[in-house]
Amino acid sequence: MKKAAVLLLIALVLISAGCVSQAPTQTSTTKEATVGTTTTMSNTTTTTSTTSTTTPMPTKTYAPIDFGKPKSGEILGNWYDLFDTSTIYVSQDLMELAEHYFPNASIRPSYEFQNGVAILDPKDARALLKGKPMLVTVSSYFGYVSYRVGYKYAGEEIGMMIAYKEDGKDRLIFTGNGKSGIGAALEYAMEIKGGRKVNPMLVVKKKDFRGMMLKVIGDNDWDGVKDDGEFWVLKEFAYEEPFIFNWRVVNGENVTVDGGFIRAVNGSTIYIHALSFDVKVNIKTPRDVTLTYVIENTNPSIMELPQGSEVGDTWIKFTTNEEHFEVKAKELNSYKILVFGDHRPGSGTKPPEVFLHIIDKVNEDEGVFIIDGGDLVYSGRMNEWSELMKVWHFNKPVFLASGNHEYQGEGKSIYKKLFGPTDYSFSLGNYYYIFMDNTERGYTLSSAQWAWLEKELEKAKNEGKKPILIMHAPPFDPRPGGDHSMKGGSGDKLLALMKDYGAFGIFSHIHMYWYGERDGVKVLITGGGGAPLYVPEDQGGYYHYVRMDMNTEIGVEPVKVD
């Protein structure tokens, strides 16, 4: 026993002295690096090796989103914390957008998309979003269009940011009508990440779905990326699409237009839809950049043309680096205009056959420009506009007063996109034309409109020109017992103003022809452009347009059309 105890004591001493090796302890590492170090001892240099262990960064996990708890704007407003952006699923033609907005992400084809984040062209998005509160559909005239709870929006500058749950999988989709709108949605998301607040009142919220409609104004090359020389205005909206009619930054130049609205910009070309025969352009703080201008909806035959202009029936194209210029009409003492209104169908989408004949007739007739008194389509729906625009071919400029049938719902945005603002004015020869909407507010004018109208009438008076008022609804109904006119005393107020300033009135709304005088004011009602007629033929119930001679006196001649 003593011998055994002695041996045990010796073993313990040896172990404590390190003379007995132990089995190594295994550790789990993901990466090892050997680093050479140099130590100096007593003039002897010894190189030793040390092993360092790097602990892996924890992988971020994304819990399923509970769409029932957050408020309207919170899911879109916190998208960068809720969705994994390490992998982005992308339609083939949008790879450059993905690389621009998610430069560090792994890019995968859109057909692999099940959950996470996707950048989808309208074709791919249309398949995935079918039946959702926001989706992409197709118009026979406008191409891909975005849909938001009963409203459709045309134009490649429209985008959508959509988060929803599908079969238990959370999805975030950036899409739109074209690359520009899709880029707008992506830029919006990056601005949110940078601190921009989501307006919860504009979010579409329905069960496991959140979405925002967006529009970019200023993406001049339509590539979805904010380039040098561009200034973007990025708007979220619910129902009424935002517009900026008179201003853009183009190739760094700050361009303002008067007498028309900027319909589009493509690169360095500015398309101006004229609302007068005097279009002015002003460039603030010019940089001597050469730009191309196309003035549409004009009559080159009566205009003073810029040097080197190209012209068509209703457009003028020229290039200049001038910082201020004006394209205006020559002096005219007399001329003819052609007028019609109410060419909507009785129902459906197809323009009335008789309106197609009216188009042919006015194109053949002599006239400097055309006035359309409104009610262009049946209810303002995009499919109705599509059918109208397929036949909208005039060889003269057309100036419109908006009607109650088209200027409602989604029709308001389409009207503005095609024809611009509703209230505008211009002079030509001895006459001063004032166009106004008097249907949107219950067949009356707002206080701001009344003030603007009086200001315009004063301008006409000061210029020595006779005012011509063009509105859809007339101030009175000439039929016995009729009330298809302005409401709440507005008609009497308008007639009094017209009498004070010696104005002539052009209206439609009542489907008939009538020309006469009321309280000393001459009024033309032309509502026979194709809509169902309201009275027998002997009382003015026939299809027609009106030829007007704008001389020292106004000549009025109805032209019947079968």
N, C-alpha and C positions, 0 to 999 in steps of 0.2 A: 504493500500500500504506500509506504514511504517513497519507494522507487517511482511509482506511478505519479505521485503528487509532484515529485521533482521534475519529471518529464513534462507534465502539464504546465508547470511554472516556466520552464525553459521555452516552451512553445509560445506562451503568451508574450514573453519578452521579445522573441523573434518577430512576431506579428506586429507588435507596437513599433519595432525598429524599421519596419518596411521590408524585411527580408523575405517575406512570403507574398507572392503576387495574388491579386484578387481578380475574379472575372469582371470584365468591363460592364458598366451600366449602359444599356442602349437608350439613346434619345432619338426622337423623331424630328427631323429637320427637312425643310424644303430646299434649302440652298446652302452650300458650304463654300467658303472662300479661304484659301491659305495665303497669309500675309507674311512676307519676310521682314524680320526686324533685326537690327544690329545693336549689340551691346558691347561696350568696351570695359574690360577688366584686366588690370595689371598688364597693360600693353598687349593684350591678346584679344583679337576680334573673333566673336563667335556668332554664327548665324543660327537662329532658332526659328521654328515654325509655330504659329498660333492659329487656331481654328475659330472663326466667328460664325455664329448662327443667326440668320435673318428670319424673324417671325413674319409670316404672311399677313398682309392687310386683310382685315375681315371683309368679306363680301357683303355688300348692301342687299338687304332683302326687302321685297315690296309686298306688303300685305294686301289681300284683296280689298278693293274699294267698296265701302258701304255707301251707295248712292242715296240711301234714305236719310242719312244724318246731316251731311254738310248743307249749308245754305247755298243759294243759287250760284253764286260766283266762286265758291271756295274750291271746287274741284279743278276748274280751269285755272283759277288763281294760284293753285299749288301744284300744277301739273308736273313740275320738275322734281318734286319730292315723291310724287305718287307713281310715276312711270319710269321704267328702266330705259335710259337713253344710250346704253352701251351698244345696243343693236338697233338699227333703223331699217325698216322694210320699205322699199322704194320702187315705184314704177320706173320702167326702163328709161323714159325720156326725162326723168327728174333727178338723175344722179348728181348733176352739178349743184342743184339746190340742196340736196342732202349733204354733200361735201362742204358746201358753204356754211350751212347753219349747224351741222353736227360734224365738225372736222375730225373729231377723235373717235367717232362711232364706227362700229363694224356695219357695213352696208350689205344688206341682203335683198334678194329680189322680192317683189310684192307678192308673188304667188305663194311664198312661204309664210305669209303673215297669218298669225293666229291670235296673238295678243301682244301688247306693248305699243310701240309707236310706229306709225306708217305715214309716208308721204305719197299720196296717190293721185294719179291723173284722173280726170273726170270719168273716163271709161271704167277704170278699176274701182273707183269710189262708188259709181252707180250700182255696181253689182252688190257691194257690201252693205250699202245704206238703204237698200230697197225697203220701203215700209216704215222708215224712221221719220221723226218729226222734221229733220233736215236731210236733204238728199240732193243728188244731181240727176237731172233729166235732160231731154233733148227737145229742141224746138226746130221745126222745119225751116225757119228763117234765121233765128238767132244762134243756132248751134247749141252747145252745152249751156244749160242754165241751172242756177241754184234755186232750191226750193226751201222755204221756211214757213211751216205751218200755214198753208193757204196762199202764200205769196211766192211768185217766181221773179228772179232777177237775172237779167242778161248782162253780158259783158265780161271779158276775160280778166277784168280787174276785181272781180268778186271772188272772195275766198271764204272758207269755213274752217273752224277749229272745233272738233267734235270729240267728246269723251263718252263712252258708253260701255255697257257690259253685254257680252254675247256668249251664251252658253257657259256662264260663270267666268268668262275671261274678260279682263279689262283691256279696252282698246282706246288709243288716242290717235285720231286721224286728222291730218292736214290735207285739205283738198280745195277745189274751187272750179271755176269755169275754164281756167287756163293757167299757164305758168305764173302770170303776174299775180292773180288772186291767191294762188297757192303760196307764193312767196310772201304775200301780205299776211297770210295766216301764220307763217313761220316767223316773220319779223315781229308780229304781235306777241307770239309766245315768248320770244327772246326779250321783248320789252317787259313782259310780265315778270320774267325771271330777274330782270334788272330793276324791278320796283313798280312798274305800271300796275294800277289797280283795275280789276275787272268790274265793270258796271253790272251789278246783279240784275238790274231792271231789264237789261237787254239779252240776258241769257235765256235760251230755250231750255226749260226744265220739265222733264216728264219721266217719272219713275227712274229707271237706270240709264238716263240719257241727259247730257248737258251739251249745249252747242252755242256757238257765237258766229254771227254773220259779220263779214268784214269787207271793206273796200279800200283800195289804195288809189290815191290820186297823185300822179307824178312819176309813175314808173314808165318813163318815156320810151324805153326800148323793150318793155313788156317781158323782161327776163326774170322777174321776181326777186331781184337783188338791188339794193340801194347803191347805185353807182355814183362816182364823182360827177358833178354837174347836175344831179337830180336832187329835188327836194320833195320828200314824201309827206303826204298827209294821210295818215292811216286811221280810218274811222270804223268803230264798231257800231252796228245799228240793228234795230228791230224790224220795223216795217217800212218807214220812209227812207229810201236810199239817199245818202248825202251827195251833194253836187257842189262843185266850185266852177262857176261858169266863166269867169272873166280873167283868171290868173293862173300862170304856171311858171315854173323855173325850167328852162330848156337850155341844155348845154351851158349851164351856169348863168344864163341871162334871165332876168326877172321881167317876165312879159305880162302886160296888162292889155286887155282888149275892151273896146267900147263899140257899141253898134252891132254886136253879135256875141256869140258865145263860143268858147273853145270846145269843139266837139271831141277832138282827140289830138294826141301828139304821137308821132312815130319817129323816133330818133330825133333829127333836127328839123322835121317837117311839122308845122302847126296847121291843123284843119279848123277853120273858123266858119261856123254856120251863121251867115249874115241875118240879122234881124232889122236891117235898115239898108239904105243906099249910101251910108256914110260910115265906113268901118275905120276906126282909129286904133293904132297900136303904139304903145309906149313902153320903152325898156328903161327900167330904173338902174342906175349905176352900170351903164353898158360896158362890155368888155370887147367890143369890136368883133363879135362872133357872127358869122354868116348863117342865116336861117332861111328856110323855105316856107312860104305861106300859101295855103290853098283856101281861098275865100269861096265858100259854097253858098247856094241859095241866093244867087245874085243874077243880074242881067248885064253881061259884059257889053251889050250893044249900047247901053246908055251911060256907061261908066268911063271915067278918066283912068285909063289903064297905066299901071306902072311900067317902066321901061323893061323890055324883054319878057313881057308876060305871055304865057300860054293861056288860051281860053277854050271853054266848051259852052254848051247851051246855058248852063247855070253856074259856071265856076271860072275863077281866075287864079292862075298859079304863077308865082314869081319868087325870086331869091334876092335877099338884100341883107346888109349889115347896118342899115339905118336904125337909129335909136328911137326916132319918132316919125311916123308917116300916117297918111290918110288916103283911103281909096274911096272916092265919092262920085256921085252922079254928076253928069253935065247939067247945065241949065235946061229945064223943061218947062215950057209954057202950057202945053196940053198933052195929054196921053190917055190911053184907055187901060182899064183894069177889068178883070173878070172875077165874078163873085159867085159862090155857091155855099151850101151848108146842109147838114143833116143827111149824110150819105151812109149812115149805118144800116145794117139789115134789120128786118123785123125780129129776127132771132138768129141764132147760130153764128157762124164765123165768116161765111163767104160774103164779100161785098156785093151789093145788088148789081144786077146786070146793067141796069140803066146808068149806074155810076161809071161803069167802064165806058159807056158811050159818052158820058159827060167828059171824062178824061180825054178821049179822042177829040171831041169837039173843041175843048178849050186849048188843046195843043195845036189845033189847026187855026184857031181864031187869033186875031190881033189883040195884043195886050202886053203891057209892060210887066205886070205881075198878077198873081192870083190871091184872092182872099178866101179862106175856108172858115166858115162860121162855127164849126165844131160838130160834135156827135159823129165821130169818125168810125167808131166800132160799137158793138152792142153793149158790152159790159166792162170793157177794159182788160179782159183776160189776154194773156200772152198769145194764145193760139189765134185769137181774133186779130191781134196786131200783126201776127205773122202773115195771115192771109191778105190783110190790107197792104202791107209793105211789098208784097210780091207784085202788086199791080200799081204801086205808087210811082208812076213814071211821068213826070211833067217836064216840059221844055221851058218852063218859066219858073221864077222863084215863087214859093207859096208861103204866105204869112197866115197864121192861124189864131183863132180865139178858141180856147179849150171849152169842150162841151161836157155836160153832166154824165153822159154815158161812158166816155173814155177816161175822164179825170176822176177816177175812184179806184180804191184798192191798189193792186199791183200796176194798174194802168197809169197811175200818177208818175211812177218812176220811169215807165217806158216812154210816156209822153215827154218827160224832161230829157231823157237820153236822146230822143229823136229830134225834138223841136225846141228844147231849152225852156227858159222861164216863160210864165204865162202873161206877165204884165210888162209891156215895152212900148216904145213909140219911135216914130221917125217922120221926117218930112220929105216930100218930093214935090217939086214945083210949087204950086200955090196952096198945097194941102198938108195938114199935119195929122198923121194917123196915130191913134191911141188904141192899143189892144189890151184887153183886160179879161180876167176870169171873174165871172159873177155867178158861178154855180156852186163852188165848193162850200161856201158858208150859207147854204140855204137860200140861194138866189138873191143875194145881196152883196154888199161890199163891206169889208172891214173898215174900221176907222182909219187905219194906215192907208188903205186903198183910196178912200175918199180924199184924204189929204194929198196923196200922190196925184190923183186925177185933177184936183183943182190946180195943183202946181203945173201940171202938163198943159192944162187949158190956158193958164196964164202965159206959159212959154209960147204957145201958138199965137196968142193975142199979141205978144210983144214982137214976134217975128212977122206979124201981118199975114198969117196963114189961117185958112179955115180949118177948124178941127173936124176930123172924121172919127167917130167913136165906133169901135168894133167889139161887141160882146156877144155871148151866145144867147142868153135870155133877154128878150125885149122888155122895155119898161112897162108895156101894156100889151094886152091881147086884143086884137081888133075884132075878133069874133063876138057876136052878141052873147053875153054871159060867160065868155071865156076867161080863164085865170091862169093860163100857161105863160107866166111872166115873172118878173121880179116881185119879191114879197115884202110885206111889212112896211109899206110906204116908200120903199127904196126906188120904185119906178117913178113916183111923183118927184122925188128928190132929184133923180137923174134927169128927168125932163126939164126941171127948173134950171139945173146947171147948164144943160145943153142950150136952152133958150137964152140964158144970160150971155153965153159965149158964141152963139150963132152956129152951134155944132150940127152936123149931119150924122144920123145913126144908121149903122148896118148891123142887123141881128139875124138870128135863125131860130132854132128851137121849136117854132110852130111850123108844122110840115105843110107849107103853102107858100104862095107868092102874094105879097102885099106891099104896096108902096103908097104912102100918103102922108098926111100931116096931122099932128096932134099937139094942141096948145102952142101952135106956131113953130113946131119942130118937125122937120122932114125926116121920115123914118122908112127904111127898107127892111122888110122881113123876107129872107130867102131861105126856105127850109125844104126845098124840093130836090135835094141831091140824090135821092134814092130810098130814103126811109118811107114807111107807110104814110100815105097822105091823110090829112085830117078833114078836108072839106071837098065838096064836089069841084069839078073842073071850072065851072062858071064862077066859082068863088075864089079861085086861085089854087085849086087843088090839082096841080100838074107838075111833072118833073121838068126841071129847068136849071139853067145858070143865068147870071145877069151880066150884061155888058154895060159898063159904066164909062161915060166920056167925062174925063176930069179936065174940063176947060174952064173958062171964066164962070160958067154955070155947070152944074152937074147933070149929065144926061143919064137916064136909067132906062134900059131896054131888056126885058126878059127874053130869053131864048129857050123855047120849048124843046125838049129832047124826048123822043119816044123810047 
